[in-house]
């Protein structure tokens, strides 16, 4: 990279980390590319890596190992009752009160039915 490109990449990465400046999605790929595919990879603080780069890594290769799965509260579209569901559920989850299907299993994450809303439970 040229010195100007290197300086620009460092400035964009610093702005993104601090939350200041333009954090538009068009800027994000250029930051990731600059941090991973250039000599700037040596400039990354290994004790405090950017969250974007940590999320791209495999769950066992992160600085602190953390799972990709989570529990979530799913609200039924018919009766508005809240049910706790695992994000990678391997069985069909039904609503207790009205017996409608809340989510169906796929190969990975469970697919919510149309109209059901969810929120991720706090850690």
N, C-alpha and C positions, 0 to 999 in steps of 0.2 A: 504493500500500500504506500501511497505517497504520504508525505508528512501532513498535508492538508486533510486528506481522507482520514488519517489516523486521529488527528485532532478532532475532526467532526464526529467521528464514531465515539470517541471518549466523551465528548460533550453531550451527545445524544444519550449515551448510556448513563451518564451522571444525572441528566434531567429525568430520565425514565425512573431511575432508582429513587430519586427524591420526590417524584410526583409533580415536578414543576415543568412547565412548558408543554409542548404538543405531544400527547401520548396517543395520537391517532393510530389506528391499526396499520396504516401504511408505514409508519416509522418503526413499528415493532419488528418486522422481518429484517430491516436493515441493521437494527441493533443486534439481533440474534446472529445474523450472518457475520457481522463485524466481530462479535465476541467469540464465535466458534471457529470461523474459517480464516482467521488472519493471525498475525503475530500478537494481536491484542489478547489472545487466549492466555498468554503468560501474564497479562496485566490484571486478570480477574483476581479479586480477593478470595482466596480459597476458604477462609473461615466464614465469609459472608457472601456466598455466591448469589447472583440475581435470582429471584423467584422464578422467572420465566425459564431459565436454564435448568433449574432444579425440577420443575414440573415435566420437562421433556425427558428426563432421565428415567431409567427403569427404577421401579420401587426399591430394589435392593442396592442400587448403585448411587442413591442420593447420599448427601452428607449425613443426614439422619434418616434412617429407613422409616418409611411411612406407607401405609397401604393406599391403594387407589379406591377402595370401597368405603362406603359410609351408610349410615342409617338415615332414613328420611321419613317425615310425616306426610302421608298422602291423604288428601281430602277427596272424598267421594263426590262425584258430580251430581248424583241423585239425592242423597240424604245429607251431605255435608259433614259426615262423621269422619274423624281423623283416625287413621290407622298407621302404625309404625311398620315400615317395610325396609328390607335390606336392599341396597342398590344393585347387587349382583344376585338377586334371588333366583333360585333354580326351580321354583314351583310357582304355579298360578296363585296369586293372592286375591281373595274375594273379600268384599265388604261384609262385615259381620251383620249389619242390620238389614241391608237390602239385597244382599248376595249378587251384586254386580262385580264384574272382574275389574280389579284395580290395576294390575300389571301382569304381563306375560313374560316368561323367560326367553332370552335369546342366547347366543353363544357367550356373551359377556354381561353387559348391564341389562337389567330388566327393562322392558319397554312399557311405559305407562299408557293406559288407554286414553282415548280422546276425551277431553274435558276434565280429566283428573289433574289437580294441581298438587305440587309438592314443595317442601322446603327441607333443606339439609339440616339435620340435627346438629347441635353444637357438640364439639369434641368433649 
